[in-house]
Amino acid sequence: MNNNIEKSLEKILTKQESAIYLYLLENPGQTVYYIAKALGLSRSSAYPTVDAMYTKGILLKLSTDTQAYYPENPETLIKKLRVDYNNTFDELQEVLKDIKPNEATNFFMNINSFEANLEKAKELLLKVKEEVYLNCDASLDIFDKEFAILEERGVRIITFSFSKQESKYKNVEIYSYGYPQNILPTRIMIVSDMKEVLVASSINQNNEWIGTITNNNLMIRIMSEHIHHDIYLYKIQKKYKALTGENLFVKGKDDLFLNTLNENESFFCKDKENK
């Protein structure tokens, strides 16, 4: 028997059920004794397995011979299993969505790839009931469907970005330095109702991503403060320039800097404000 068939069947049946079904396809009309003997199974395990398969309609018996088992027609079996599994998935979807993690339990989950982090970001947005903070250098259009739903809920969306951002939704507040967007996005940061936070970024030039989602209160506070402080600095710089005509946060001109490793990688210290 083809190993690929066995592996595929074992995704929907147990290993023992798969072996019995495939054996009976080639050798229909066998008793449990001969099934167990042919497959090297103990009769103590073969009897309940065969009985369960018969109950589920995977195996059949002739009315004239109640000891011999036959496999259900493969096409009929697949249709039956598909219906059963779809019904099970529908039931699980309804039941599992109502199960919430204990709020006292902290979780940290790592997420790989941009696509997976984007999907998690959208999922997090759809949870928001009141207020969300967002730092993202990708176009906000990637969240168009989610923003439409949040607008209907009356959710306040506060966004910060060094890149130019626009939105057609009235509930979206944008604070942006207006610089051209990168060809590839590099960060997504979301704080949802001060309950959960997603921090994700690219980690190399190949656009490989890593992200973390957590309900840890310290992480939520840190990321919330980070986004707020970015907005405060943006507002301070705008007011300073309006008053003096000069840019604030210019390395070599301001005494605000600490000459640290972090500053050497920061937005302001790369003199982007002069471009």
Contacts in CASP RR format, 6 or more apart in sequence:
PFRMAT RR
TARGET T0000
AUTHOR 0000-0000-0000
METHOD contacts of the structure
MODEL  1
MNNNIEKSLEKILTKQESAIYLYLLENPGQTVYYIAKALGLSRSSAYPTV
DAMYTKGILLKLSTDTQAYYPENPETLIKKLRVDYNNTFDELQEVLKDIK
PNEATNFFMNINSFEANLEKAKELLLKVKEEVYLNCDASLDIFDKEFAIL
EERGVRIITFSFSKQESKYKNVEIYSYGYPQNILPTRIMIVSDMKEVLVA
SSINQNNEWIGTITNNNLMIRIMSEHIHHDIYLYKIQKKYKALTGENLFV
KGKDDLFLNTLNENESFFCKDKENK
1 22 0 8 1.000
1 26 0 8 1.000
5 22 0 8 1.000
6 18 0 8 1.000
6 19 0 8 1.000
6 22 0 8 1.000
9 18 0 8 1.000
9 21 0 8 1.000
9 22 0 8 1.000
10 18 0 8 1.000
12 81 0 8 1.000
12 85 0 8 1.000
13 21 0 8 1.000
13 58 0 8 1.000
14 49 0 8 1.000
16 41 0 8 1.000
16 45 0 8 1.000
16 46 0 8 1.000
16 49 0 8 1.000
17 49 0 8 1.000
17 52 0 8 1.000
17 53 0 8 1.000
17 58 0 8 1.000
19 39 0 8 1.000
19 41 0 8 1.000
20 35 0 8 1.000
20 39 0 8 1.000
20 46 0 8 1.000
20 49 0 8 1.000
20 50 0 8 1.000
20 53 0 8 1.000
20 59 0 8 1.000
21 53 0 8 1.000
21 58 0 8 1.000
21 59 0 8 1.000
21 71 0 8 1.000
23 30 0 8 1.000
23 35 0 8 1.000
23 38 0 8 1.000
23 39 0 8 1.000
24 30 0 8 1.000
24 35 0 8 1.000
24 59 0 8 1.000
24 69 0 8 1.000
24 70 0 8 1.000
24 71 0 8 1.000
25 71 0 8 1.000
25 74 0 8 1.000
27 38 0 8 1.000
28 70 0 8 1.000
28 71 0 8 1.000
29 65 0 8 1.000
29 68 0 8 1.000
29 69 0 8 1.000
29 70 0 8 1.000
30 38 0 8 1.000
30 68 0 8 1.000
30 69 0 8 1.000
31 67 0 8 1.000
31 68 0 8 1.000
31 69 0 8 1.000
32 43 0 8 1.000
32 46 0 8 1.000
32 47 0 8 1.000
32 50 0 8 1.000
32 67 0 8 1.000
32 69 0 8 1.000
33 43 0 8 1.000
35 41 0 8 1.000
35 46 0 8 1.000
35 50 0 8 1.000
35 69 0 8 1.000
36 42 0 8 1.000
36 43 0 8 1.000
36 46 0 8 1.000
39 46 0 8 1.000
41 49 0 8 1.000
50 59 0 8 1.000
50 69 0 8 1.000
53 59 0 8 1.000
54 60 0 8 1.000
54 61 0 8 1.000
54 69 0 8 1.000
57 72 0 8 1.000
57 77 0 8 1.000
57 80 0 8 1.000
58 71 0 8 1.000
58 72 0 8 1.000
58 77 0 8 1.000
59 69 0 8 1.000
59 70 0 8 1.000
59 71 0 8 1.000
59 72 0 8 1.000
60 69 0 8 1.000
60 70 0 8 1.000
60 71 0 8 1.000
60 72 0 8 1.000
61 67 0 8 1.000
61 68 0 8 1.000
61 69 0 8 1.000
61 70 0 8 1.000
62 68 0 8 1.000
62 70 0 8 1.000
71 77 0 8 1.000
72 80 0 8 1.000
101 107 0 8 1.000
101 215 0 8 1.000
103 215 0 8 1.000
106 214 0 8 1.000
106 215 0 8 1.000
106 216 0 8 1.000
106 217 0 8 1.000
107 214 0 8 1.000
107 215 0 8 1.000
107 216 0 8 1.000
108 212 0 8 1.000
108 213 0 8 1.000
108 214 0 8 1.000
108 216 0 8 1.000
109 212 0 8 1.000
109 213 0 8 1.000
109 214 0 8 1.000
110 210 0 8 1.000
110 211 0 8 1.000
110 212 0 8 1.000
111 117 0 8 1.000
111 120 0 8 1.000
111 200 0 8 1.000
111 209 0 8 1.000
111 210 0 8 1.000
111 211 0 8 1.000
111 212 0 8 1.000
111 213 0 8 1.000
112 208 0 8 1.000
112 209 0 8 1.000
112 210 0 8 1.000
112 211 0 8 1.000
113 208 0 8 1.000
113 209 0 8 1.000
114 185 0 8 1.000
114 202 0 8 1.000
114 207 0 8 1.000
114 209 0 8 1.000
116 209 0 8 1.000
117 188 0 8 1.000
117 198 0 8 1.000
117 200 0 8 1.000
117 209 0 8 1.000
117 211 0 8 1.000
118 142 0 8 1.000
118 188 0 8 1.000
120 198 0 8 1.000
120 200 0 8 1.000
120 213 0 8 1.000
121 143 0 8 1.000
121 188 0 8 1.000
121 190 0 8 1.000
121 198 0 8 1.000
121 200 0 8 1.000
122 143 0 8 1.000
122 145 0 8 1.000
122 146 0 8 1.000
124 190 0 8 1.000
124 192 0 8 1.000
124 196 0 8 1.000
124 198 0 8 1.000
124 213 0 8 1.000
125 132 0 8 1.000
125 143 0 8 1.000
125 146 0 8 1.000
125 147 0 8 1.000
125 150 0 8 1.000
125 190 0 8 1.000
125 192 0 8 1.000
126 146 0 8 1.000
126 149 0 8 1.000
127 192 0 8 1.000
127 193 0 8 1.000
127 195 0 8 1.000
127 196 0 8 1.000
128 150 0 8 1.000
128 153 0 8 1.000
128 155 0 8 1.000
128 192 0 8 1.000
128 193 0 8 1.000
129 153 0 8 1.000
129 155 0 8 1.000
129 193 0 8 1.000
130 155 0 8 1.000
130 156 0 8 1.000
130 193 0 8 1.000
131 155 0 8 1.000
131 156 0 8 1.000
131 157 0 8 1.000
131 158 0 8 1.000
131 193 0 8 1.000
131 194 0 8 1.000
132 150 0 8 1.000
132 155 0 8 1.000
132 156 0 8 1.000
132 157 0 8 1.000
132 158 0 8 1.000
132 190 0 8 1.000
132 191 0 8 1.000
132 192 0 8 1.000
132 193 0 8 1.000
133 158 0 8 1.000
133 159 0 8 1.000
133 160 0 8 1.000
133 189 0 8 1.000
133 190 0 8 1.000
133 191 0 8 1.000
133 223 0 8 1.000
133 224 0 8 1.000
133 227 0 8 1.000
133 228 0 8 1.000
134 157 0 8 1.000
134 158 0 8 1.000
134 159 0 8 1.000
134 160 0 8 1.000
134 189 0 8 1.000
134 190 0 8 1.000
134 191 0 8 1.000
134 227 0 8 1.000
135 159 0 8 1.000
135 160 0 8 1.000
135 161 0 8 1.000
135 187 0 8 1.000
135 188 0 8 1.000
135 189 0 8 1.000
135 190 0 8 1.000
135 226 0 8 1.000
135 227 0 8 1.000
135 230 0 8 1.000
136 159 0 8 1.000
136 161 0 8 1.000
136 165 0 8 1.000
136 185 0 8 1.000
136 187 0 8 1.000
136 188 0 8 1.000
136 189 0 8 1.000
136 190 0 8 1.000
137 161 0 8 1.000
137 162 0 8 1.000
137 163 0 8 1.000
137 181 0 8 1.000
137 182 0 8 1.000
137 185 0 8 1.000
137 186 0 8 1.000
137 187 0 8 1.000
138 181 0 8 1.000
138 185 0 8 1.000
138 188 0 8 1.000
139 165 0 8 1.000
139 181 0 8 1.000
140 147 0 8 1.000
140 159 0 8 1.000
140 165 0 8 1.000
140 166 0 8 1.000
140 167 0 8 1.000
140 172 0 8 1.000
140 174 0 8 1.000
147 157 0 8 1.000
147 167 0 8 1.000
147 169 0 8 1.000
147 171 0 8 1.000
147 172 0 8 1.000
148 169 0 8 1.000
150 157 0 8 1.000
150 169 0 8 1.000
150 171 0 8 1.000
151 169 0 8 1.000
151 170 0 8 1.000
151 171 0 8 1.000
154 171 0 8 1.000
155 171 0 8 1.000
156 171 0 8 1.000
156 173 0 8 1.000
157 169 0 8 1.000
157 171 0 8 1.000
157 172 0 8 1.000
157 173 0 8 1.000
158 173 0 8 1.000
158 175 0 8 1.000
158 227 0 8 1.000
158 231 0 8 1.000
159 165 0 8 1.000
159 167 0 8 1.000
159 172 0 8 1.000
159 173 0 8 1.000
159 174 0 8 1.000
159 175 0 8 1.000
159 176 0 8 1.000
160 175 0 8 1.000
160 176 0 8 1.000
160 227 0 8 1.000
160 230 0 8 1.000
160 231 0 8 1.000
160 234 0 8 1.000
161 174 0 8 1.000
161 175 0 8 1.000
161 176 0 8 1.000
161 177 0 8 1.000
161 178 0 8 1.000
162 176 0 8 1.000
162 177 0 8 1.000
162 178 0 8 1.000
162 179 0 8 1.000
162 267 0 8 1.000
162 272 0 8 1.000
163 176 0 8 1.000
163 177 0 8 1.000
163 178 0 8 1.000
163 179 0 8 1.000
163 180 0 8 1.000
163 181 0 8 1.000
163 182 0 8 1.000
164 176 0 8 1.000
164 178 0 8 1.000
164 179 0 8 1.000
164 180 0 8 1.000
164 181 0 8 1.000
165 174 0 8 1.000
165 176 0 8 1.000
165 178 0 8 1.000
166 174 0 8 1.000
167 174 0 8 1.000
175 230 0 8 1.000
175 231 0 8 1.000
175 234 0 8 1.000
175 235 0 8 1.000
177 234 0 8 1.000
177 272 0 8 1.000
177 273 0 8 1.000
179 272 0 8 1.000
179 275 0 8 1.000
184 202 0 8 1.000
184 207 0 8 1.000
185 202 0 8 1.000
186 201 0 8 1.000
186 202 0 8 1.000
187 200 0 8 1.000
187 201 0 8 1.000
187 202 0 8 1.000
188 198 0 8 1.000
188 199 0 8 1.000
188 200 0 8 1.000
188 201 0 8 1.000
189 197 0 8 1.000
189 198 0 8 1.000
189 199 0 8 1.000
189 200 0 8 1.000
189 223 0 8 1.000
189 226 0 8 1.000
189 227 0 8 1.000
190 197 0 8 1.000
190 198 0 8 1.000
191 197 0 8 1.000
191 220 0 8 1.000
191 223 0 8 1.000
191 224 0 8 1.000
191 227 0 8 1.000
192 198 0 8 1.000
194 220 0 8 1.000
194 224 0 8 1.000
195 215 0 8 1.000
195 220 0 8 1.000
196 213 0 8 1.000
196 214 0 8 1.000
196 215 0 8 1.000
196 220 0 8 1.000
197 213 0 8 1.000
197 214 0 8 1.000
197 215 0 8 1.000
197 216 0 8 1.000
197 219 0 8 1.000
197 220 0 8 1.000
197 223 0 8 1.000
197 224 0 8 1.000
198 211 0 8 1.000
198 212 0 8 1.000
198 213 0 8 1.000
199 211 0 8 1.000
199 212 0 8 1.000
199 219 0 8 1.000
199 223 0 8 1.000
200 209 0 8 1.000
200 210 0 8 1.000
200 211 0 8 1.000
200 212 0 8 1.000
201 209 0 8 1.000
201 210 0 8 1.000
201 211 0 8 1.000
202 208 0 8 1.000
202 209 0 8 1.000
203 209 0 8 1.000
203 210 0 8 1.000
214 220 0 8 1.000
233 249 0 8 1.000
236 248 0 8 1.000
237 247 0 8 1.000
237 248 0 8 1.000
237 249 0 8 1.000
237 273 0 8 1.000
240 246 0 8 1.000
240 247 0 8 1.000
240 248 0 8 1.000
241 247 0 8 1.000
241 248 0 8 1.000
247 273 0 8 1.000
247 274 0 8 1.000
248 254 0 8 1.000
248 256 0 8 1.000
249 256 0 8 1.000
249 268 0 8 1.000
249 273 0 8 1.000
250 268 0 8 1.000
250 271 0 8 1.000
250 273 0 8 1.000
250 274 0 8 1.000
251 257 0 8 1.000
251 263 0 8 1.000
251 268 0 8 1.000
251 269 0 8 1.000
251 271 0 8 1.000
257 263 0 8 1.000
257 269 0 8 1.000
263 269 0 8 1.000
END
